[in-house]
Amino acid sequence: MQVKSIQDADLKGKRVLARFDFNVPLTKTEPREITDASRIDLALPTIQLMLEKGASKIILMSHLGRPDGQPNPKYTLEPVATYLADKLGVDVILTQSPVDSGVKEFLQLPETKIVLLENLRFSPLEEKNDSEFAEKLASYGDVYVNDAFGAAHRKHASVHAINSFFKGRAYAGLLLSKEIEALSHLMDRPAKPFVAVLGGAKVADKIKTIEKLLVLVDKILIGGAMAYPFLKAKGLAVGKSLCGDEDVVLAKQLLTQDKGGKIQLPVDHIVAQSLDGEPVASEKIDPDFMGLDIGPATIDKYALHLKSAKTIFWNGPMGLFENPKFATGTMEMANYIAHSEAFTVVGGGDSVAAAHQSGFADLFTHVSTGGGASLEYIEKGELPGVQALRGL
């Protein structure tokens, strides 16, 4: 069953309740300001479409941070309201709490077009997927739109339970539709060869994804701290590199499952004696050193696989790319993937930051907004929030 798109919705004269992912990073000191507004920017086309389609009121919802079910000024959506008002050129009214009597008063004001509900996680009922809380939220709108892909893997009230109050009146926003389309293409009809590039810190975080990819792909190119448990599992020395015992056990299991030699590991490294030490290229990692990036021979090896690929999925950096000394591997992978003629998907998280840092973000076929959500979609082929939106 297909998700209905907002493009097909009749919104004229209707109140639209819309869930977005405005979980943006803020400065740690007052006044708290947004340091990366890309998640809000990606929501703007859906909001503008609602305005064009003649919605009478637009009620926006989101979470921000982890306030643990309590109102906390540190996590207010006030910076988001200010940013939205500036970008849209209209007033955006922020409520005092996600559900209170004042919300309906705002909705009755003729001059008020857009209302932003205060942080949903100021109530403990949001993360509990509470039906009564969802019903209160639902009472604000005639139509429901979910454009929060980054939260679609959660069974939370605003993305899951709420759908039962909008039978036949629930739609996917432009961003959510695009995410599902790109990931479905990856899962259901990938052109071969299909190459996955996986990095990041822990094997444990991505074991289910790797198991699924072992079935789907032709090669998995592994880098970042994730590579060291695999190398240790093969009996190679990893020095002081990040490498937990649990991850080594999981890496051994995956290598055993890999009957076709799909898993590709680094053949050399950029090492240093500390996180801010001087980089040295080396085939081996001596006891006093730690691996912090893939080496030049590994970049060349991985580039050959990427050049022949027709489909590429990238999730996770190849090293400590935040430090320019250890960013070469990640930036080179970004370069090769971006300039490939393959269908290319960047799977959220640190990979998105790396894609933007490389300057090639616009050249990927699709850059996902949700790291956890994109990985879960690959693992399971579905997400709770999207399933509920389908009415299943």
Secondary structure, 3 states (H helix, E strand, C coil): CCCCEHHHCCCCCCEEEEECCCCCCECCCCCCCECCCHHHHHHHHHHHHHHHCCCCEEEEECCCCCCCCCCCHHHCCHHHHHHHHHHHCCCEEECCCCCCHHHHHHHHCCCCCEEECCCHHHCHHHHCCCHHHHHHHHCCCCEEEECCHHHCCCCCCCCCHHHHHCCCCEEECHHHHHHHHHHHHHHHCCCCCEEEEECCCCCHHHHHHHHHHHHHCCEEEECHHHHHHHHHHCCCCCCCCCCCHHHHHHHHHHHHHCCCCCEECCCCEEEECCCCCCCEEECCCCCCCEEEEECHHHHHHHHHHHHHCCEEEEECCCCCCCCHHHCHHHHHHHHHHHCCCCEEEECCCHHHHHHHHHCCHHHCCEECCCHHHHHHHHHHCCCHHHHHHCCC
